[in-house]
Structure formats: structure tokens, C-alpha cells
Amino acid sequence: MLKVPVEIVRTALDGVEAGKVEILAGGFGAAAKASLAGDPRPFVLEPSAAG
């Protein structure tokens, strides 16, 4: 779900106030981080045959 700018700023400021090192203000960022914590094989690109 997309957040409006005021919600992103509120999330960021709350995180800074809480002393967090990392602040994820949206679903896309959380999904990207979660994918990086998993198995890296889906991200390995196979060379394609030039043709």
C-alpha cells in the first residue's frame, strides 16, 4: 500500500526519534529488503546466447 508523503515523513521522524538505524517507510522497501535476505539464486543472471 502506498503511503502519502505526510505518512512517510511521520514514519521517518518516529524512527529517528527512536534511534533506529534503518527506517522503511513503505511496503516496497520492506519487500525489497526481505528479498535481499533470502536465497540469492533467483537474482543470478545466466548468460544469453548471442545471436
mmCIF entry with sequence, helices, sheets and N, C-alpha, C, O atoms, coordinates in Angstrom:
data_MODEL
# 
_entry.id   MODEL 
# 
_entity.id                         1 
_entity.type                       polymer 
_entity.pdbx_number_of_molecules   1 
# 
_entity_poly.entity_id                      1 
_entity_poly.type                           'polypeptide(L)' 
_entity_poly.nstd_linkage                   no 
_entity_poly.nstd_monomer                   no 
_entity_poly.pdbx_seq_one_letter_code       MLKVPVEIVRTALDGVEAGKVEILAGGFGAAAKASLAGDPRPFVLEPSAAG 
_entity_poly.pdbx_seq_one_letter_code_can   MLKVPVEIVRTALDGVEAGKVEILAGGFGAAAKASLAGDPRPFVLEPSAAG 
_entity_poly.pdbx_strand_id                 A 
# 
loop_
_entity_poly_seq.entity_id 
_entity_poly_seq.num 
_entity_poly_seq.mon_id 
_entity_poly_seq.hetero 
1 1  MET n 
1 2  LEU n 
1 3  LYS n 
1 4  VAL n 
1 5  PRO n 
1 6  VAL n 
1 7  GLU n 
1 8  ILE n 
1 9  VAL n 
1 10 ARG n 
1 11 THR n 
1 12 ALA n 
1 13 LEU n 
1 14 ASP n 
1 15 GLY n 
1 16 VAL n 
1 17 GLU n 
1 18 ALA n 
1 19 GLY n 
1 20 LYS n 
1 21 VAL n 
1 22 GLU n 
1 23 ILE n 
1 24 LEU n 
1 25 ALA n 
1 26 GLY n 
1 27 GLY n 
1 28 PHE n 
1 29 GLY n 
1 30 ALA n 
1 31 ALA n 
1 32 ALA n 
1 33 LYS n 
1 34 ALA n 
1 35 SER n 
1 36 LEU n 
1 37 ALA n 
1 38 GLY n 
1 39 ASP n 
1 40 PRO n 
1 41 ARG n 
1 42 PRO n 
1 43 PHE n 
1 44 VAL n 
1 45 LEU n 
1 46 GLU n 
1 47 PRO n 
1 48 SER n 
1 49 ALA n 
1 50 ALA n 
1 51 GLY n 
# 
_struct_asym.id          A 
_struct_asym.entity_id   1 
# 
loop_
_struct_conf.conf_type_id 
_struct_conf.id 
_struct_conf.pdbx_PDB_helix_id 
_struct_conf.beg_label_comp_id 
_struct_conf.beg_label_asym_id 
_struct_conf.beg_label_seq_id 
_struct_conf.pdbx_beg_PDB_ins_code 
_struct_conf.end_label_comp_id 
_struct_conf.end_label_asym_id 
_struct_conf.end_label_seq_id 
_struct_conf.pdbx_end_PDB_ins_code 
_struct_conf.beg_auth_comp_id 
_struct_conf.beg_auth_asym_id 
_struct_conf.beg_auth_seq_id 
_struct_conf.end_auth_comp_id 
_struct_conf.end_auth_asym_id 
_struct_conf.end_auth_seq_id 
_struct_conf.pdbx_PDB_helix_class 
_struct_conf.details 
_struct_conf.pdbx_PDB_helix_length 
HELX_P HELX_P1 AA1 PRO A 5  ? GLU A 17 ? PRO A 5  GLU A 17 1 ? 13 
HELX_P HELX_P2 AA2 GLY A 27 ? LEU A 36 ? GLY A 27 LEU A 36 1 ? 10 
HELX_P HELX_P3 AA3 ARG A 41 ? PHE A 43 ? ARG A 41 PHE A 43 5 ? 3  
# 
_struct_conf_type.id          HELX_P 
_struct_conf_type.criteria    ? 
_struct_conf_type.reference   ? 
# 
loop_
_atom_site.group_PDB 
_atom_site.id 
_atom_site.type_symbol 
_atom_site.label_atom_id 
_atom_site.label_alt_id 
_atom_site.label_comp_id 
_atom_site.label_asym_id 
_atom_site.label_entity_id 
_atom_site.label_seq_id 
_atom_site.pdbx_PDB_ins_code 
_atom_site.Cartn_x 
_atom_site.Cartn_y 
_atom_site.Cartn_z 
_atom_site.occupancy 
_atom_site.B_iso_or_equiv 
_atom_site.pdbx_formal_charge 
_atom_site.auth_seq_id 
_atom_site.auth_comp_id 
_atom_site.auth_asym_id 
_atom_site.auth_atom_id 
_atom_site.pdbx_PDB_model_num 
ATOM 1   N N  . MET A 1 1  ? 0.848  -1.177  0.000   1.00 0.00 ? 1  MET A N  1 
ATOM 2   C CA . MET A 1 1  ? 0.000  0.000   0.000   1.00 0.00 ? 1  MET A CA 1 
ATOM 3   C C  . MET A 1 1  ? 0.895  1.241   0.000   1.00 0.00 ? 1  MET A C  1 
ATOM 4   O O  . MET A 1 1  ? 1.837  1.346   0.785   1.00 0.00 ? 1  MET A O  1 
ATOM 5   N N  . LEU A 1 2  ? 0.584  2.161   -0.881  1.00 0.00 ? 2  LEU A N  1 
ATOM 6   C CA . LEU A 1 2  ? 1.349  3.401   -0.955  1.00 0.00 ? 2  LEU A CA 1 
ATOM 7   C C  . LEU A 1 2  ? 0.955  4.328   0.179   1.00 0.00 ? 2  LEU A C  1 
ATOM 8   O O  . LEU A 1 2  ? -0.214 4.424   0.552   1.00 0.00 ? 2  LEU A O  1 
ATOM 9   N N  . LYS A 1 3  ? 1.948  5.002   0.713   1.00 0.00 ? 3  LYS A N  1 
ATOM 10  C CA . LYS A 1 3  ? 1.696  5.971   1.775   1.00 0.00 ? 3  LYS A CA 1 
ATOM 11  C C  . LYS A 1 3  ? 1.758  7.370   1.186   1.00 0.00 ? 3  LYS A C  1 
ATOM 12  O O  . LYS A 1 3  ? 2.500  7.630   0.239   1.00 0.00 ? 3  LYS A O  1 
ATOM 13  N N  . VAL A 1 4  ? 0.981  8.249   1.752   1.00 0.00 ? 4  VAL A N  1 
ATOM 14  C CA . VAL A 1 4  ? 1.052  9.649   1.337   1.00 0.00 ? 4  VAL A CA 1 
ATOM 15  C C  . VAL A 1 4  ? 2.297  10.262  1.971   1.00 0.00 ? 4  VAL A C  1 
ATOM 16  O O  . VAL A 1 4  ? 2.792  9.755   2.977   1.00 0.00 ? 4  VAL A O  1 
ATOM 17  N N  . PRO A 1 5  ? 2.804  11.342  1.394   1.00 0.00 ? 5  PRO A N  1 
ATOM 18  C CA . PRO A 1 5  ? 4.052  11.929  1.900   1.00 0.00 ? 5  PRO A CA 1 
ATOM 19  C C  . PRO A 1 5  ? 4.064  12.223  3.395   1.00 0.00 ? 5  PRO A C  1 
ATOM 20  O O  . PRO A 1 5  ? 5.086  12.023  4.052   1.00 0.00 ? 5  PRO A O  1 
ATOM 21  N N  . VAL A 1 6  ? 2.957  12.689  3.937   1.00 0.00 ? 6  VAL A N  1 
ATOM 22  C CA . VAL A 1 6  ? 2.949  13.006  5.369   1.00 0.00 ? 6  VAL A CA 1 
ATOM 23  C C  . VAL A 1 6  ? 3.147  11.740  6.212   1.00 0.00 ? 6  VAL A C  1 
ATOM 24  O O  . VAL A 1 6  ? 3.761  11.807  7.277   1.00 0.00 ? 6  VAL A O  1 
ATOM 25  N N  . GLU A 1 7  ? 2.645  10.605  5.761   1.00 0.00 ? 7  GLU A N  1 
ATOM 26  C CA . GLU A 1 7  ? 2.844  9.354   6.499   1.00 0.00 ? 7  GLU A CA 1 
ATOM 27  C C  . GLU A 1 7  ? 4.296  8.898   6.426   1.00 0.00 ? 7  GLU A C  1 
ATOM 28  O O  . GLU A 1 7  ? 4.826  8.354   7.395   1.00 0.00 ? 7  GLU A O  1 
ATOM 29  N N  . ILE A 1 8  ? 4.940  9.117   5.286   1.00 0.00 ? 8  ILE A N  1 
ATOM 30  C CA . ILE A 1 8  ? 6.349  8.748   5.138   1.00 0.00 ? 8  ILE A CA 1 
ATOM 31  C C  . ILE A 1 8  ? 7.210  9.601   6.057   1.00 0.00 ? 8  ILE A C  1 
ATOM 32  O O  . ILE A 1 8  ? 8.107  9.091   6.730   1.00 0.00 ? 8  ILE A O  1 
ATOM 33  N N  . VAL A 1 9  ? 6.938  10.895  6.084   1.00 0.00 ? 9  VAL A N  1 
ATOM 34  C CA . VAL A 1 9  ? 7.700  11.802  6.963   1.00 0.00 ? 9  VAL A CA 1 
ATOM 35  C C  . VAL A 1 9  ? 7.470  11.432  8.421   1.00 0.00 ? 9  VAL A C  1 
ATOM 36  O O  . VAL A 1 9  ? 8.412  11.415  9.213   1.00 0.00 ? 9  VAL A O  1 
ATOM 37  N N  . ARG A 1 10 ? 6.233  11.138  8.780   1.00 0.00 ? 10 ARG A N  1 
ATOM 38  C CA . ARG A 1 10 ? 5.929  10.763  10.166  1.00 0.00 ? 10 ARG A CA 1 
ATOM 39  C C  . ARG A 1 10 ? 6.677  9.488   10.549  1.00 0.00 ? 10 ARG A C  1 
ATOM 40  O O  . ARG A 1 10 ? 7.245  9.399   11.638  1.00 0.00 ? 10 ARG A O  1 
ATOM 41  N N  . THR A 1 11 ? 6.676  8.512   9.662   1.00 0.00 ? 11 THR A N  1 
ATOM 42  C CA . THR A 1 11 ? 7.388  7.253   9.915   1.00 0.00 ? 11 THR A CA 1 
ATOM 43  C C  . THR A 1 11 ? 8.881  7.516   10.078  1.00 0.00 ? 11 THR A C  1 
ATOM 44  O O  . THR A 1 11 ? 9.520  6.972   10.979  1.00 0.00 ? 11 THR A O  1 
ATOM 45  N N  . ALA A 1 12 ? 9.433  8.354   9.200   1.00 0.00 ? 12 ALA A N  1 
ATOM 46  C CA . ALA A 1 12 ? 10.865 8.671   9.276   1.00 0.00 ? 12 ALA A CA 1 
ATOM 47  C C  . ALA A 1 12 ? 11.208 9.385   10.578  1.00 0.00 ? 12 ALA A C  1 
ATOM 48  O O  . ALA A 1 12 ? 12.180 9.029   11.244  1.00 0.00 ? 12 ALA A O  1 
ATOM 49  N N  . LEU A 1 13 ? 10.426 10.376  10.939  1.00 0.00 ? 13 LEU A N  1 
ATOM 50  C CA . LEU A 1 13 ? 10.711 11.121  12.166  1.00 0.00 ? 13 LEU A CA 1 
ATOM 51  C C  . LEU A 1 13 ? 10.548 10.245  13.406  1.00 0.00 ? 13 LEU A C  1 
ATOM 52  O O  . LEU A 1 13 ? 11.327 10.354  14.353  1.00 0.00 ? 13 LEU A O  1 
ATOM 53  N N  . ASP A 1 14 ? 9.544  9.383   13.403  1.00 0.00 ? 14 ASP A N  1 
ATOM 54  C CA . ASP A 1 14 ? 9.378  8.455   14.529  1.00 0.00 ? 14 ASP A CA 1 
ATOM 55  C C  . ASP A 1 14 ? 10.585 7.526   14.643  1.00 0.00 ? 14 ASP A C  1 
ATOM 56  O O  . ASP A 1 14 ? 11.044 7.227   15.745  1.00 0.00 ? 14 ASP A O  1 
ATOM 57  N N  . GLY A 1 15 ? 11.093 7.073   13.501  1.00 0.00 ? 15 GLY A N  1 
ATOM 58  C CA . GLY A 1 15 ? 12.262 6.200   13.511  1.00 0.00 ? 15 GLY A CA 1 
ATOM 59  C C  . GLY A 1 15 ? 13.510 6.904   14.013  1.00 0.00 ? 15 GLY A C  1 
ATOM 60  O O  . GLY A 1 15 ? 14.287 6.339   14.782  1.00 0.00 ? 15 GLY A O  1 
ATOM 61  N N  . VAL A 1 16 ? 13.696 8.141   13.570  1.00 0.00 ? 16 VAL A N  1 
ATOM 62  C CA . VAL A 1 16 ? 14.848 8.921   14.024  1.00 0.00 ? 16 VAL A CA 1 
ATOM 63  C C  . VAL A 1 16 ? 14.747 9.168   15.533  1.00 0.00 ? 16 VAL A C  1 
ATOM 64  O O  . VAL A 1 16 ? 15.731 9.024   16.260  1.00 0.00 ? 16 VAL A O  1 
ATOM 65  N N  . GLU A 1 17 ? 13.572 9.536   15.986  1.00 0.00 ? 17 GLU A N  1 
ATOM 66  C CA . GLU A 1 17 ? 13.367 9.784   17.413  1.00 0.00 ? 17 GLU A CA 1 
ATOM 67  C C  . GLU A 1 17 ? 13.624 8.531   18.244  1.00 0.00 ? 17 GLU A C  1 
ATOM 68  O O  . GLU A 1 17 ? 14.112 8.620   19.371  1.00 0.00 ? 17 GLU A O  1 
ATOM 69  N N  . ALA A 1 18 ? 13.295 7.359   17.687  1.00 0.00 ? 18 ALA A N  1 
ATOM 70  C CA . ALA A 1 18 ? 13.503 6.095   18.394  1.00 0.00 ? 18 ALA A CA 1 
ATOM 71  C C  . ALA A 1 18 ? 14.941 5.600   18.276  1.00 0.00 ? 18 ALA A C  1 
ATOM 72  O O  . ALA A 1 18 ? 15.300 4.591   18.882  1.00 0.00 ? 18 ALA A O  1 
ATOM 73  N N  . GLY A 1 19 ? 15.775 6.312   17.490  1.00 0.00 ? 19 GLY A N  1 
ATOM 74  C CA . GLY A 1 19 ? 17.167 5.927   17.351  1.00 0.00 ? 19 GLY A CA 1 
ATOM 75  C C  . GLY A 1 19 ? 17.402 4.758   16.410  1.00 0.00 ? 19 GLY A C  1 
ATOM 76  O O  . GLY A 1 19 ? 18.427 4.082   16.493  1.00 0.00 ? 19 GLY A O  1 
ATOM 77  N N  . LYS A 1 20 ? 16.453 4.521   15.519  1.00 0.00 ? 20 LYS A N  1 
ATOM 78  C CA . LYS A 1 20 ? 16.605 3.404   14.583  1.00 0.00 ? 20 LYS A CA 1 
ATOM 79  C C  . LYS A 1 20 ? 17.697 3.707   13.558  1.00 0.00 ? 20 LYS A C  1 
ATOM 80  O O  . LYS A 1 20 ? 17.862 4.846   13.122  1.00 0.00 ? 20 LYS A O  1 
ATOM 81  N N  . VAL A 1 21 ? 18.427 2.678   13.190  1.00 0.00 ? 21 VAL A N  1 
ATOM 82  C CA . VAL A 1 21 ? 19.483 2.810   12.194  1.00 0.00 ? 21 VAL A CA 1 
ATOM 83  C C  . VAL A 1 21 ? 18.895 2.717   10.791  1.00 0.00 ? 21 VAL A C  1 
ATOM 84  O O  . VAL A 1 21 ? 19.403 3.328   9.850   1.00 0.00 ? 21 VAL A O  1 
ATOM 85  N N  . GLU A 1 22 ? 17.825 1.950   10.663  1.00 0.00 ? 22 GLU A N  1 
ATOM 86  C CA . GLU A 1 22 ? 17.191 1.746   9.367   1.00 0.00 ? 22 GLU A CA 1 
ATOM 87  C C  . GLU A 1 22 ? 15.701 2.000   9.506   1.00 0.00 ? 22 GLU A C  1 
ATOM 88  O O  . GLU A 1 22 ? 15.059 1.529   10.444  1.00 0.00 ? 22 GLU A O  1 
ATOM 89  N N  . ILE A 1 23 ? 15.160 2.757   8.553   1.00 0.00 ? 23 ILE A N  1 
ATOM 90  C CA . ILE A 1 23 ? 13.741 3.090   8.590   1.00 0.00 ? 23 ILE A CA 1 
ATOM 91  C C  . ILE A 1 23 ? 13.144 2.755   7.226   1.00 0.00 ? 23 ILE A C  1 
ATOM 92  O O  . ILE A 1 23 ? 13.575 3.286   6.203   1.00 0.00 ? 23 ILE A O  1 
ATOM 93  N N  . LEU A 1 24 ? 12.161 1.880   7.220   1.00 0.00 ? 24 LEU A N  1 
ATOM 94  C CA . LEU A 1 24 ? 11.460 1.519   5.990   1.00 0.00 ? 24 LEU A CA 1 
ATOM 95  C C  . LEU A 1 24 ? 10.071 2.127   6.057   1.00 0.00 ? 24 LEU A C  1 
ATOM 96  O O  . LEU A 1 24 ? 9.276  1.783   6.932   1.00 0.00 ? 24 LEU A O  1 
ATOM 97  N N  . ALA A 1 25 ? 9.783  3.031   5.133   1.00 0.00 ? 25 ALA A N  1 
ATOM 98  C CA . ALA A 1 25 ? 8.530  3.774   5.210   1.00 0.00 ? 25 ALA A CA 1 
ATOM 99  C C  . ALA A 1 25 ? 7.458  3.255   4.265   1.00 0.00 ? 25 ALA A C  1 
ATOM 100 O O  . ALA A 1 25 ? 6.417  3.893   4.109   1.00 0.00 ? 25 ALA A O  1 
ATOM 101 N N  . GLY A 1 26 ? 7.686  2.129   3.641   1.00 0.00 ? 26 GLY A N  1 
ATOM 102 C CA . GLY A 1 26 ? 6.665  1.641   2.731   1.00 0.00 ? 26 GLY A CA 1 
ATOM 103 C C  . GLY A 1 26 ? 6.800  0.170   2.448   1.00 0.00 ? 26 GLY A C  1 
ATOM 104 O O  . GLY A 1 26 ? 7.816  -0.449  2.764   1.00 0.00 ? 26 GLY A O  1 
ATOM 105 N N  . GLY A 1 27 ? 5.784  -0.377  1.859   1.00 0.00 ? 27 GLY A N  1 
ATOM 106 C CA . GLY A 1 27 ? 5.762  -1.797  1.542   1.00 0.00 ? 27 GLY A CA 1 
ATOM 107 C C  . GLY A 1 27 ? 6.810  -2.199  0.520   1.00 0.00 ? 27 GLY A C  1 
ATOM 108 O O  . GLY A 1 27 ? 7.354  -3.301  0.595   1.00 0.00 ? 27 GLY A O  1 
ATOM 109 N N  . PHE A 1 28 ? 7.102  -1.323  -0.434  1.00 0.00 ? 28 PHE A N  1 
ATOM 110 C CA . PHE A 1 28 ? 8.089  -1.655  -1.458  1.00 0.00 ? 28 PHE A CA 1 
ATOM 111 C C  . PHE A 1 28 ? 9.475  -1.815  -0.854  1.00 0.00 ? 28 PHE A C  1 
ATOM 112 O O  . PHE A 1 28 ? 10.206 -2.741  -1.205  1.00 0.00 ? 28 PHE A O  1 
ATOM 113 N N  . GLY A 1 29 ? 9.836  -0.919  0.046   1.00 0.00 ? 29 GLY A N  1 
ATOM 114 C CA . GLY A 1 29 ? 11.142 -1.010  0.708   1.00 0.00 ? 29 GLY A CA 1 
ATOM 115 C C  . GLY A 1 29 ? 11.259 -2.251  1.566   1.00 0.00 ? 29 GLY A C  1 
ATOM 116 O O  . GLY A 1 29 ? 12.292 -2.921  1.569   1.00 0.00 ? 29 GLY A O  1 
ATOM 117 N N  . ALA A 1 30 ? 10.200 -2.555  2.291   1.00 0.00 ? 30 ALA A N  1 
ATOM 118 C CA . ALA A 1 30 ? 10.206 -3.753  3.137   1.00 0.00 ? 30 ALA A CA 1 
ATOM 119 C C  . ALA A 1 30 ? 10.298 -5.015  2.284   1.00 0.00 ? 30 ALA A C  1 
ATOM 120 O O  . ALA A 1 30 ? 11.000 -5.958  2.647   1.00 0.00 ? 30 ALA A O  1 
ATOM 121 N N  . ALA A 1 31 ? 9.597  -5.037  1.153   1.00 0.00 ? 31 ALA A N  1 
ATOM 122 C CA . ALA A 1 31 ? 9.648  -6.202  0.263   1.00 0.00 ? 31 ALA A CA 1 
ATOM 123 C C  . ALA A 1 31 ? 11.036 -6.358  -0.354  1.00 0.00 ? 31 ALA A C  1 
ATOM 124 O O  . ALA A 1 31 ? 11.543 -7.473  -0.481  1.00 0.00 ? 31 ALA A O  1 
ATOM 125 N N  . ALA A 1 32 ? 11.647 -5.241  -0.734  1.00 0.00 ? 32 ALA A N  1 
ATOM 126 C CA . ALA A 1 32 ? 12.996 -5.299  -1.304  1.00 0.00 ? 32 ALA A CA 1 
ATOM 127 C C  . ALA A 1 32 ? 13.994 -5.820  -0.278  1.00 0.00 ? 32 ALA A C  1 
ATOM 128 O O  . ALA A 1 32 ? 14.834 -6.661  -0.596  1.00 0.00 ? 32 ALA A O  1 
ATOM 129 N N  . LYS A 1 33 ? 13.903 -5.328  0.935   1.00 0.00 ? 33 LYS A N  1 
ATOM 130 C CA . LYS A 1 33 ? 14.814 -5.791  1.992   1.00 0.00 ? 33 LYS A CA 1 
ATOM 131 C C  . LYS A 1 33 ? 14.607 -7.273  2.266   1.00 0.00 ? 33 LYS A C  1 
ATOM 132 O O  . LYS A 1 33 ? 15.579 -8.012  2.426   1.00 0.00 ? 33 LYS A O  1 
ATOM 133 N N  . ALA A 1 34 ? 13.367 -7.713  2.323   1.00 0.00 ? 34 ALA A N  1 
ATOM 134 C CA . ALA A 1 34 ? 13.074 -9.119  2.574   1.00 0.00 ? 34 ALA A CA 1 
ATOM 135 C C  . ALA A 1 34 ? 13.626 -10.005 1.466   1.00 0.00 ? 34 ALA A C  1 
ATOM 136 O O  . ALA A 1 34 ? 14.114 -11.104 1.732   1.00 0.00 ? 34 ALA A O  1 
ATOM 137 N N  . SER A 1 35 ? 13.550 -9.531  0.224   1.00 0.00 ? 35 SER A N  1 
ATOM 138 C CA . SER A 1 35 ? 14.063 -10.340 -0.890  1.00 0.00 ? 35 SER A CA 1 
ATOM 139 C C  . SER A 1 35 ? 15.581 -10.455 -0.832  1.00 0.00 ? 35 SER A C  1 
ATOM 140 O O  . SER A 1 35 ? 16.136 -11.468 -1.256  1.00 0.00 ? 35 SER A O  1 
ATOM 141 N N  . LEU A 1 36 ? 16.261 -9.435  -0.315  1.00 0.00 ? 36 LEU A N  1 
ATOM 142 C CA . LEU A 1 36 ? 17.717 -9.479  -0.203  1.00 0.00 ? 36 LEU A CA 1 
ATOM 143 C C  . LEU A 1 36 ? 18.174 -10.418 0.906   1.00 0.00 ? 36 LEU A C  1 
ATOM 144 O O  . LEU A 1 36 ? 19.309 -10.893 0.889   1.00 0.00 ? 36 LEU A O  1 
ATOM 145 N N  . ALA A 1 37 ? 17.303 -10.686 1.863   1.00 0.00 ? 37 ALA A N  1 
ATOM 146 C CA . ALA A 1 37 ? 17.654 -11.573 2.961   1.00 0.00 ? 37 ALA A CA 1 
ATOM 147 C C  . ALA A 1 37 ? 17.481 -13.049 2.589   1.00 0.00 ? 37 ALA A C  1 
ATOM 148 O O  . ALA A 1 37 ? 17.885 -13.935 3.342   1.00 0.00 ? 37 ALA A O  1 
ATOM 149 N N  . GLY A 1 38 ? 16.887 -13.302 1.440   1.00 0.00 ? 38 GLY A N  1 
ATOM 150 C CA . GLY A 1 38 ? 16.617 -14.680 1.036   1.00 0.00 ? 38 GLY A CA 1 
ATOM 151 C C  . GLY A 1 38 ? 17.721 -15.281 0.180   1.00 0.00 ? 38 GLY A C  1 
ATOM 152 O O  . GLY A 1 38 ? 18.849 -14.790 0.141   1.00 0.00 ? 38 GLY A O  1 
ATOM 153 N N  . ASP A 1 39 ? 17.367 -16.332 -0.486  1.00 0.00 ? 39 ASP A N  1 
ATOM 154 C CA . ASP A 1 39 ? 18.278 -17.062 -1.363  1.00 0.00 ? 39 ASP A CA 1 
ATOM 155 C C  . ASP A 1 39 ? 18.667 -16.192 -2.558  1.00 0.00 ? 39 ASP A C  1 
ATOM 156 O O  . ASP A 1 39 ? 17.781 -15.688 -3.248  1.00 0.00 ? 39 ASP A O  1 
ATOM 157 N N  . PRO A 1 40 ? 19.968 -15.998 -2.829  1.00 0.00 ? 40 PRO A N  1 
ATOM 158 C CA . PRO A 1 40 ? 20.377 -15.119 -3.918  1.00 0.00 ? 40 PRO A CA 1 
ATOM 159 C C  . PRO A 1 40 ? 20.238 -15.734 -5.304  1.00 0.00 ? 40 PRO A C  1 
ATOM 160 O O  . PRO A 1 40 ? 20.359 -15.021 -6.300  1.00 0.00 ? 40 PRO A O  1 
ATOM 161 N N  . ARG A 1 41 ? 19.987 -17.045 -5.396  1.00 0.00 ? 41 ARG A N  1 
ATOM 162 C CA . ARG A 1 41 ? 19.929 -17.682 -6.708  1.00 0.00 ? 41 ARG A CA 1 
ATOM 163 C C  . ARG A 1 41 ? 18.925 -17.072 -7.681  1.00 0.00 ? 41 ARG A C  1 
ATOM 164 O O  . ARG A 1 41 ? 19.218 -17.016 -8.875  1.00 0.00 ? 41 ARG A O  1 
ATOM 165 N N  . PRO A 1 42 ? 17.753 -16.611 -7.231  1.00 0.00 ? 42 PRO A N  1 
ATOM 166 C CA . PRO A 1 42 ? 16.839 -16.000 -8.213  1.00 0.00 ? 42 PRO A CA 1 
ATOM 167 C C  . PRO A 1 42 ? 17.406 -14.746 -8.876  1.00 0.00 ? 42 PRO A C  1 
ATOM 168 O O  . PRO A 1 42 ? 16.912 -14.332 -9.925  1.00 0.00 ? 42 PRO A O  1 
ATOM 169 N N  . PHE A 1 43 ? 18.433 -14.136 -8.285  1.00 0.00 ? 43 PHE A N  1 
ATOM 170 C CA . PHE A 1 43 ? 18.997 -12.913 -8.831  1.00 0.00 ? 43 PHE A CA 1 
ATOM 171 C C  . PHE A 1 43 ? 20.199 -13.154 -9.742  1.00 0.00 ? 43 PHE A C  1 
ATOM 172 O O  . PHE A 1 43 ? 20.727 -12.211 -10.331 1.00 0.00 ? 43 PHE A O  1 
ATOM 173 N N  . VAL A 1 44 ? 20.631 -14.399 -9.863  1.00 0.00 ? 44 VAL A N  1 
ATOM 174 C CA . VAL A 1 44 ? 21.778 -14.713 -10.700 1.00 0.00 ? 44 VAL A CA 1 
ATOM 175 C C  . VAL A 1 44 ? 21.325 -14.759 -12.160 1.00 0.00 ? 44 VAL A C  1 
ATOM 176 O O  . VAL A 1 44 ? 20.411 -15.498 -12.524 1.00 0.00 ? 44 VAL A O  1 
ATOM 177 N N  . LEU A 1 45 ? 21.979 -13.961 -12.968 1.00 0.00 ? 45 LEU A N  1 
ATOM 178 C CA . LEU A 1 45 ? 21.631 -13.907 -14.390 1.00 0.00 ? 45 LEU A CA 1 
ATOM 179 C C  . LEU A 1 45 ? 22.482 -14.909 -15.161 1.00 0.00 ? 45 LEU A C  1 
ATOM 180 O O  . LEU A 1 45 ? 23.700 -14.975 -14.997 1.00 0.00 ? 45 LEU A O  1 
ATOM 181 N N  . GLU A 1 46 ? 21.828 -15.663 -15.982 1.00 0.00 ? 46 GLU A N  1 
ATOM 182 C CA . GLU A 1 46 ? 22.532 -16.598 -16.842 1.00 0.00 ? 46 GLU A CA 1 
ATOM 183 C C  . GLU A 1 46 ? 22.899 -15.883 -18.125 1.00 0.00 ? 46 GLU A C  1 
ATOM 184 O O  . GLU A 1 46 ? 22.103 -15.101 -18.643 1.00 0.00 ? 46 GLU A O  1 
ATOM 185 N N  . PRO A 1 47 ? 24.106 -16.137 -18.654 1.00 0.00 ? 47 PRO A N  1 
ATOM 186 C CA . PRO A 1 47 ? 24.481 -15.501 -19.917 1.00 0.00 ? 47 PRO A CA 1 
ATOM 187 C C  . PRO A 1 47 ? 23.576 -15.991 -21.044 1.00 0.00 ? 47 PRO A C  1 
ATOM 188 O O  . PRO A 1 47 ? 23.239 -17.173 -21.118 1.00 0.00 ? 47 PRO A O  1 
ATOM 189 N N  . SER A 1 48 ? 23.197 -15.087 -21.899 1.00 0.00 ? 48 SER A N  1 
ATOM 190 C CA . SER A 1 48 ? 22.357 -15.465 -23.032 1.00 0.00 ? 48 SER A CA 1 
ATOM 191 C C  . SER A 1 48 ? 23.226 -15.728 -24.256 1.00 0.00 ? 48 SER A C  1 
ATOM 192 O O  . SER A 1 48 ? 24.316 -15.171 -24.384 1.00 0.00 ? 48 SER A O  1 
ATOM 193 N N  . ALA A 1 49 ? 22.748 -16.561 -25.133 1.00 0.00 ? 49 ALA A N  1 
ATOM 194 C CA . ALA A 1 49 ? 23.472 -16.866 -26.361 1.00 0.00 ? 49 ALA A CA 1 
ATOM 195 C C  . ALA A 1 49 ? 23.323 -15.678 -27.314 1.00 0.00 ? 49 ALA A C  1 
ATOM 196 O O  . ALA A 1 49 ? 22.212 -15.250 -27.627 1.00 0.00 ? 49 ALA A O  1 
ATOM 197 N N  . ALA A 1 50 ? 24.460 -15.159 -27.764 1.00 0.00 ? 50 ALA A N  1 
ATOM 198 C CA . ALA A 1 50 ? 24.411 -14.050 -28.731 1.00 0.00 ? 50 ALA A CA 1 
ATOM 199 C C  . ALA A 1 50 ? 23.987 -14.587 -30.085 1.00 0.00 ? 50 ALA A C  1 
ATOM 200 O O  . ALA A 1 50 ? 24.506 -15.604 -30.545 1.00 0.00 ? 50 ALA A O  1 
ATOM 201 N N  . GLY A 1 51 ? 23.078 -13.933 -30.701 1.00 0.00 ? 51 GLY A N  1 
ATOM 202 C CA . GLY A 1 51 ? 22.607 -14.494 -31.946 1.00 0.00 ? 51 GLY A CA 1 
ATOM 203 C C  . GLY A 1 51 ? 22.118 -13.567 -32.894 1.00 0.00 ? 51 GLY A C  1 
ATOM 204 O O  . GLY A 1 51 ? 21.697 -13.960 -33.982 1.00 0.00 ? 51 GLY A O  1 
# 
